[in-house]
């Protein structure tokens, strides 16, 4: 299991990985109520490179995403710990901004991964990654898995 890194630690870690010839993959999300859809998504993301770093939205950042006033359910440190505990994840960092632009800029990943529900022109940080010769990949989300649906099911 990896520790949760600060932004500065994540940037230094990525720089060291790149110096060792590894291709850095970055993705981000809330990862509230971790489910198989998250694991499948991260597994596909990891396959685009040699190491995977995941940005987890802070509680405050997650609240800006209109998922509801009582979300996230699981606190940020615990969500980050769960994601870091996955064997396919090499590093985790929490970001507090409404978008991952600052962490993408700090890490400078070789591959930026987002869900296919994001239109090509709307992926935050794509310009940063592509400007240094990297690429953006979009992944189809696993059908039947949604934290919002889980929350609704529990409430019923």
N, C-alpha and C positions, 0 to 999 in steps of 0.2 A: 504494500500500500504506500502511495506517495503522500507527502505532506501537502497542505494547501500553501501555495507560494504567494508572496506579495507580488505586485506588478513588477517591481524591480528585480526580484528573484526570478520571476518567470521570464523576463527579458534576458537576464544573464544565463539562465538555464537553456533557453532557446539558442542563444548565441554559441554556447558551448556545444550543444548538439550539432549545430550547423558546422562548427569548426571540425567536428569529428565526422563530417560527411553525411550526416543524417538529414533527411527531408522532414521538415516540421509541418504537421497538420494541426490546424486550429478549428475548433467549433465552439459554440456557446449555447447556453439555454438556462432555463430556470431549474429543470430537473426536480420538480416538486412531486412527491410520491413516485419515486423511481419505479418503472415498470418495464416489461420486456421490449416495448417499442423503443424506449431510450437505449437499452443495451444493443438492440439490433442496429439502431442509427449510429451509435458510437463504434460498433464493430465495422460497419461499412466505411465510416469516416477514417478509421485507423488504417484501413487497407490502402488509402491514397498516399501513404508515406511511411516513414520509419518510426516516428514518435508522434503521439497525440497529446496535445495540451487542450484542456477544456476550460473555458471561461464560464463560471457560474454567476448568474445575476444575484446581486445582493438582495436582501429583503426589500429595501427601498426601491432599487431598480426594478425588481419584479412587480412591484405595485404600480409602476407606470405603464405596465403592459396590458391593463384593462382585463385582468383575469378575475377580478372581483375584489371587494374590499377585505375579504378574509383570507386572501392568498398572498404569499405562499403559506401553506400549512406547516411545512417543515422549515425550521430556521436555517439561514444560509450556511452556517458552519457545519450543521449536520448534513445538509444537501451536498456540500463540497466533500465531506468525509465519505459519504456513500459513493459519489462518483469516483473519488480518488481510490476507493477500495476495489474498483473494477480492474481486472487484469489487463484489459485493453487500453486503459488510460495511464499515461506516463506522468502527467503533471496536471494540477488543477490550480486555478487562481479565481478569486472572487472579484467582480468589478461592480462599482457602485453607480456608474453613469447610466443614463437611459439606453445607450447603445454601446456595443463593444468596440467602437472606433479607437478609443485611446489604448485599449489593451492590444488590439490588432496592430496598431502603429508601433507599440513598444516591442511586441514579439516578432513582428515581420515574418509571419509564417510563409512557407512555400506553397501551401494549399489551404484555402479557406473553404470550409464546408458548411452548408446550410441546408435546411429542408427544402424540398421542391415546392413547398407552398410559398416560398419567397420568389417573387418575380426577379429575373436576372438584373434589371436595373435598380432594384431596391436593396440589394445586399450590402449592408454597411461594411466598409473596409475593403470591398472588392477593388477599388481604385488603388489603394495602398499596396495590396498584394500583387496586382497585375503590373503596377509601375516598376516593380523590381523583378519582373519575369515570372512571378508565381501564377497560380491559376485558382479559379473558383469552381467548386463542384457542388451540385445540388443533388440531394438524396430523396427518393420517394419515402414518405413516412409509412411505417408499418400500419396496416389497416387494423382497426379494432382496438387500438390502444390510445388512450388520451387521459391525462390527469384530470381534466375538467369532467370527463365522463365518469371517472372513478369517484370524484368528489360528489357528483350528482347521485350516483348509485348509493354511496354511503349515506347521503342525506335522506334518501327514500327509505 
